Amino acid sequence: MKGGARGQVGGRGKQRPVVHRMKSDGMPDMTPEEKKASIPALIGSVFVPFLIGFGLAHIVWYGGDTDIYRVIIAELALKNQHWVYFAAVVFGRTIAFLNFYPAMMWKSQIMRGKSGNLRANPFIYKMIGDNPLPNKIVFEDEGDIGAYNRANRSTHHMVENFGVFVIGLYMAGTVFGPPMFVLTCFFCIGRIMHQVGYTTKYGGHGIGFTISLLSTLITEGLLFIVALKGFGVNY
């Protein structure tokens, strides 16, 4: 559908609805002003959530049996295992970068934040060979097939992100057993809500995403606490 890219004020002061232009190949017709890519924003997206998770992890540290945590960490440090916990944090932030980079640096170049179900597509395809059509190829996004596609996209999204949670489940669980059980329950609930919510429409997965993300970030925060305490950082 082609139309004006901006809303305009009508004669009676009413705001006309915004009509976003689309290119003939089916993709959004992005203006230079709409294309946004920011390296500082990318860096912030990688590290600010981690700092939030690190802060929330101290609820576990101070609210649990801190003396037992210290004893276990001291035993790990004697074997230099705190370096492995630090490595897990580096691994987790690498996963975060690998997920944010395409979304923040390139997805914003080809589709809008309000592009709806189109944003569920991790890839945009084209035809090749003799006499290919110029139209881009994306997921079917309507009806039962659309729900099926987005449900599978949710599984794919989990695989993209859950690496650090899987290793943290054991590593952080070695020190913070009961809290990791609770975090795992929240992670699982979040992922179920993510998948079921995604079947309704793009955006329906938001609450589930937040719950599972916070569970992962707190797990990373616990891993970082073990690393810091192993290195002798006291506060």
C-alpha positions in Angstrom: 0.0 0.0 0.0 1.3 3.4 -0.9 0.5 6.6 0.8 1.8 9.6 2.8 4.5 8.8 5.2 3.4 11.4 7.8 0.2 12.3 9.5 -1.2 15.7 8.7 -3.4 18.1 10.6 -6.9 18.4 9.1 -8.9 21.6 8.8 -10.5 21.1 12.2 -7.3 20.4 14.0 -7.7 16.6 13.9 -4.6 14.5 13.4 -5.0 12.3 10.3 -3.8 8.7 10.7 -0.3 8.0 9.6 -0.1 5.9 6.5 3.3 4.2 6.1 4.5 3.8 2.5 5.5 0.4 1.2 7.8 -0.4 -1.7 6.6 -2.4 -4.6 8.6 -5.5 -3.3 6.4 -5.5 -0.1 8.9 -4.0 2.3 8.5 -0.7 4.1 9.6 2.4 2.2 11.9 3.8 4.8 12.9 7.5 4.8 16.4 8.5 5.8 15.0 10.0 9.0 13.3 6.6 9.9 16.5 4.6 9.5 18.1 4.6 12.9 21.3 2.9 13.9 23.4 3.9 16.9 26.6 2.3 18.1 26.2 4.0 21.6 22.7 2.6 21.8 24.0 -0.8 20.8 26.6 -0.8 23.5 24.1 0.5 26.1 21.7 -2.3 25.2 24.5 -4.9 25.8 25.7 -3.5 29.2 22.8 -1.6 30.8 20.6 -4.7 31.2 23.5 -6.6 32.5 24.1 -4.0 35.2 20.4 -4.2 36.1 20.7 -8.0 36.5 23.9 -7.6 38.5 22.1 -5.2 40.9 19.1 -7.5 41.3 21.4 -10.5 41.9 22.4 -8.8 45.2 18.9 -9.4 46.5 19.9 -13.1 46.4 23.4 -12.4 47.8 22.3 -10.4 50.8 18.8 -12.0 51.2 20.1 -15.5 51.2 22.6 -17.4 53.3 25.6 -15.2 52.5 28.0 -17.0 54.8 27.4 -20.3 53.0 27.8 -18.5 49.6 31.2 -17.1 50.7 32.4 -20.6 51.8 31.4 -22.2 48.5 33.0 -19.3 46.5 36.2 -19.6 48.5 36.4 -23.3 47.6 35.9 -22.5 44.0 38.5 -19.8 44.0 41.1 -22.3 45.4 40.6 -24.2 42.2 40.7 -21.0 40.1 37.1 -21.7 39.1 36.1 -18.1 39.5 37.8 -17.5 36.1 35.3 -19.9 34.5 32.4 -17.9 36.1 34.0 -14.7 34.6 34.2 -16.5 31.2 30.5 -17.3 31.5 29.7 -13.6 31.9 31.8 -12.8 28.8 30.0 -15.5 26.9 26.7 -14.1 28.0 27.4 -10.6 26.9 28.7 -11.9 23.6 25.4 -13.6 23.1 23.6 -10.4 23.9 25.8 -8.5 21.3 25.1 -11.1 18.6 21.4 -10.7 19.1 21.3 -6.9 19.5 23.6 -6.1 16.6 21.4 -7.3 13.7 18.3 -5.9 15.4 19.6 -2.5 16.2 22.1 -1.8 13.4 20.3 -3.5 10.4 16.7 -4.3 11.3 16.0 -0.6 11.9 17.3 0.0 8.3 14.6 -2.1 6.6 11.5 -2.0 8.8 9.8 0.2 11.3 9.2 -0.5 15.0 5.5 -0.5 14.1 5.8 -2.9 11.2 3.9 -5.5 13.2 4.2 -9.2 12.3 6.8 -8.4 9.7 9.2 -7.9 12.6 8.9 -11.6 13.5 11.0 -12.4 10.3 14.6 -13.3 11.1 15.4 -13.4 7.4 14.1 -11.7 4.3 14.3 -13.8 1.2 14.3 -13.2 -2.5 13.8 -15.3 -5.6 16.8 -16.2 -7.9 17.1 -17.9 -11.2 15.4 -17.0 -14.5 12.7 -14.3 -14.4 12.5 -14.0 -10.6 9.8 -11.9 -9.1 11.1 -8.7 -7.3 8.8 -9.3 -4.3 10.5 -10.2 -1.0 9.5 -13.5 0.6 8.5 -13.5 4.3 6.6 -15.7 6.8 2.9 -16.1 6.3 1.5 -13.9 9.2 -2.2 -14.5 9.1 -4.5 -17.1 10.6 -3.4 -20.4 11.9 -0.3 -20.5 9.7 0.8 -17.2 11.0 0.3 -18.4 14.6 2.3 -21.5 13.8 5.2 -19.5 12.3 5.4 -17.2 15.2 5.2 -20.0 17.7 8.2 -21.6 16.0 9.9 -18.2 15.9 9.6 -18.1 19.7 11.5 -21.4 19.9 14.2 -20.0 17.6 14.4 -16.9 19.7 14.9 -19.0 22.9 17.8 -20.9 21.2 19.4 -17.6 20.2 19.4 -16.4 23.8 19.4 -19.2 26.3 23.1 -20.3 26.2 24.2 -18.4 29.2 21.2 -19.5 31.2 21.9 -23.1 30.5 25.4 -23.0 31.8 24.4 -20.6 34.6 21.8 -23.1 35.7 24.6 -25.4 36.8 27.3 -22.9 37.6 25.3 -20.4 39.6 23.2 -23.3 41.0 26.4 -24.7 42.5 26.5 -21.7 44.8 22.9 -20.4 44.8 20.9 -23.6 44.7 17.4 -22.6 45.8 17.5 -19.2 44.1 18.4 -20.8 40.8 15.5 -23.2 41.1 13.2 -20.1 41.5 14.9 -18.3 38.6 14.5 -21.4 36.4 10.8 -21.6 37.2 10.4 -17.9 36.2 12.5 -18.5 33.0 10.3 -21.4 32.0 7.1 -19.5 32.7 8.4 -16.5 30.7 9.3 -18.7 27.7 5.9 -20.3 27.7 4.2 -16.9 27.9 6.5 -15.7 25.1 5.5 -18.5 22.8 1.7 -18.5 23.6 1.6 -14.7 23.4 3.5 -14.7 20.1 0.7 -16.7 18.5 -1.7 -13.8 18.9 0.4 -11.1 17.2 3.8 -9.5 17.2 4.0 -7.8 20.6 2.0 -10.4 22.4 5.2 -12.0 23.6 6.5 -8.9 25.4 5.6 -9.9 29.0 7.0 -13.4 28.6 10.2 -11.9 27.0 10.7 -9.6 30.0 10.2 -12.3 32.6 12.7 -14.7 30.9 15.2 -11.9 30.2 15.2 -10.8 33.8 15.8 -14.4 34.9 18.7 -14.7 32.6 20.2 -11.3 33.6 20.0 -12.1 37.3 21.7 -15.5 36.6 24.5 -13.6 34.8 24.6 -11.2 37.8 25.1 -14.2 40.2 27.9 -15.5 37.9 29.6 -12.1 38.1 29.3 -12.0 41.9 31.0 -15.3 42.1 33.8 -14.1 39.8 34.3 -10.8 41.7 34.3 -12.5 45.1 36.7 -15.1 43.8 39.0 -12.3 42.7 38.9 -10.9 46.2 36.5 -8.0 45.6 34.7 -7.2 48.8 32.0 -4.6 49.3 
